[in-house]
Amino acid sequence: MTRLVLIADLHFGREDLGVVAELLTAIKAARPDIVVVAGDFVQRARRSQFLPARAFLGEITGPVFAVPGNHDIPLFNIGARLLKPRAAFRRWIGEETEPRWRDAEVSLIGLDTTNRFSRQSGRVRPAQIERVCTDIRAAGERLPVIVAHHPFHQSPDVAKKLMPDAPKALAKWAGCGAHLILSGHVHLFHVEPFIARKKAGMTLQVHCGTSASTRLRGAANDFALLDVNGPEVAIRRMIHEPGASFTEASRYAFTRTASGWQLS
């Protein structure tokens, strides 16, 4: 079995220090094989914000798998945004913005969806879509897990715009094999297999809310625990309650089959 912790939207610069401390305690207690961070480490891509974000990662024992979010590239420094948008992320968080990691159970596929020409919206390029499809097929018996900041599907009531080519990516990946997508950005926790669209059951997506920031959207700070055991995936939402630690709020179980995801 492989255990993943998914956190997102830490937004150092707008962090809740008490929640940060309790999040670290909860991660340590979970004893994950790897911690996945789906972007937005900081609020405004400043050194003063990346420093505590780096210190936070330094407190995590074991490997960390990280991709950038739209807040991790400069907003007001136009020169840096256009010419070296990911330089600060590479310096403080990780050299790779599209990392890969695998063990006997999972194959993690990092996807950089940041877009220097948009303040908020993400972007997935044709070359990225093809590369991810190749990685899904190459995963073999391992579960392909795509990690991106921006979601590839979201409910209609979410105000943030979906990436323009997200439906195209999902349609392509559906033909490459069943897979899991981990994302953040919308600050709302959500788990769903896309069974409403043709071949959509090949995709299971988990949105993590904001794990430690004060930028709440009417929901609690949270993170996800995922246990992958062969074709079985168990997902738990862990929420923070004021004056308490992170506790389990909901649980989901799915089975990966040749025809897609099924509720267990």
N, C-alpha and C positions, 0 to 999 in steps of 0.2 A: 504493500500500500504506500502511496505517496500523499503526503498532506501539504496543501498549499494554504497560505494566508494571503488574501487579497485585500489590500488597502488602496485608497485613492484620495485625491483632493485634500492633501494635508494643509496646503496653503499657509506655509510658514510666513509670518508677517501678519496673518490673521488667525494664528493658532490659539487654541485653548490649552494653556500649559498643564492644567490639571488632567485634561483628557489625554494629552500627549503622554504623560507619565503613566496613566492607567492603560493606555494602548500598548505601551512597551511591556508592561507587566502581563497583559493578556496574551500578547504574542509569545512571550517567553513561556507562559503556562501551556500554550497550545503545542509547543514543540514541533513547529512545522519543518518540513524538509527544505522548503524555500519560501521566502516572502516575496510576493509580487506586488509592485507598486505601479498603478495605472495612471501615472502622471499628475501634474499640478502639485509639485512639491512645494512651490512658493507662490506668493501672491503677485509679485512684480519683477521677478528675475533679477533681483539685486543681490550683491555679494552679502549684505547684511542679513538677508533672508536665507540664502543658500548655506551660510555657515551653520545655523542651527539645524537645518535640514540634513546637512552632512553629519553633524553630531548625532542626530536621531538615528541615522543609518548605522553609525558606529556602535550604537548600543544594541543592535540586533546581532545575535549569534547565528552564524550560518549564512548561506548565500542569499543575496537579494537580486531580484530581477526587475529592472526598472525601464520604463519608457517615458518620454517627455509629454507634457500637456501644453495647452495653449498658454497658460500662465508662466511656463518655464522658459519662454522666449521673451526678449525685451519688448515692451510696449512703447515706451516714450523715447528710448534711444534708437532713433530710426536707422542710423548707420549700422549699428550692431544687428538690428532686426533684419535688415536687408542683406547684409554681407556675411554675418556670422551669427545667425539666430540661435544656434545650439551650442555655442562656445562655452557659455557659463554652465549649462547642464553637463557638458562633457568634462569640464574641470572639476565640478563639485559632486556630481552624482555618478556618472559613468561614461566611459569613452564611447561605448556603443549606444546608439539610439534605437537600434533594431537588433537587440541581442538574441541569442539562442541558448537553450539549455535543455538537457534531456537526461532522464534516468530510465529505469526499466519500465515505468508506467506511463510517463508523460513526455511530450515534446513541446516545449514552450517556444512560441514564435513571436518575437517582438515586432511591433509595427508602429512606426513613427507617423502619426496622423497630423502633426502640427503644420500650420500653414502661415508662412510669414506675411502673406497678403491679406489675412483676415484676423481680426482681433479675437474672434471666438470660434468660428466654424473651422472644422477640420478638413482634411483632404486625403483621399486615398488614390494613388496614381495607378495607371494600367500596369506598369512594371511591378508594383507592389502586389497587385492582385494576382498576377501570374506567379510571382515568387512564392506567395503564400500557398497557392494551389499546389505548387511543386512540393512544398514542405509538408502539406497535409498528406499527399500521396506517399511521401518518403517516410512518414511516421511509422508505418507498418502496424504492429499490434499496439503501439503506444497511442495514447489519446493526444491528438493535436490540439493545443491550447493557444489560441491567438490572443495576444495582449496588446491593447490599444487604449489610448485615453478616450477617444471619441467613440460613442456607440454606433453600431451599424443598423440598429432598429430601436425605435422608442415609441412610447404611447403618444397619441395625437395631442394630448394636453400639455406636453413638454414644450416650453416656449423656444428653447434653443433649436437652431436649424440642424437637420440631419445632413451629413456629408452628401454632396451631390451624387457621387458614384457608389454610395453604400449599397443600394439595391443591386447594382451591377456586380459588385464584389460578392454579395451573398448568393446571387444566382450562379456565379462561376464556381464558388467554393462548394456549393451543394453538389456539384458534379464530381468533386474531388474526394469526397468522403465525409463522414460525420465528424464534427469538430465542436469545440467549445470556444466562446469568445468571452474574455474578461475585459471590462471597461469601467469608466467612471464618468466624469464631466457633468452629468445632469444632477448630481447630488441627491439622487433618489435610488434606493435599493430596489432591484427588480430581477426576477429570475423567470425566464421563459424559453420554451422551445418554439420556434417559429412555425407552428403547425397550420397557420391560417393561409399560408401561401404555397404555391406549387413547389414541391421539394424542400420547403422551408424547414421541415422536421429534421433536416441534417444539421441544423445550427441550434445550439443551446447557448444562450447568452446570459451572463450574470453582470448586472450593473452594481457596483458598489457605491454607497453614498459617500458623504464626506467623513473621513475617519477621525479627524482631529481639529477641524477648523470651526470657527464661529459662524461660517457662512452656511447656515442651515436653511433648508427649504421646507420647514415645517415638519422635519423628520429628525430622528436622533442621529448622533454620530454612530457610525457602524463600521464593521468589516465583515468579510466572509471567510469561513473555514470550508475548505473543499478537500474531501478524501476521495482519492481515485484508487480503485481496486479492480483491475481488469476492466471490464465493460461497465462497472458500477461506479456512479459518481454520487456522493452524498454532499449536500450543501447546507451549511448552517449560517444564518444571519446572527451576528453578535452585536448587540446594541449597548450603548452607554446610557446609564441612567444617573441623573444628578445625585451625588453623594454615594454612588455605588460603582462597582467595576463593570466591565462588559459581561453581559449575560446573554444566553441563547434566547432569541425571540421567535424564530421560525426555522423549519427544517424541510428540505426537499430531497428527493431521491430519483435518479434517472438511470436508465440502462441504455447504453449505446449499442445499436444493432446495425446490420448492413443496410436497412431501410430507413435509419434515422433514430431519433431519441424517443424513448418510451418512458412514461411514468412508472416507477417501481412500486 
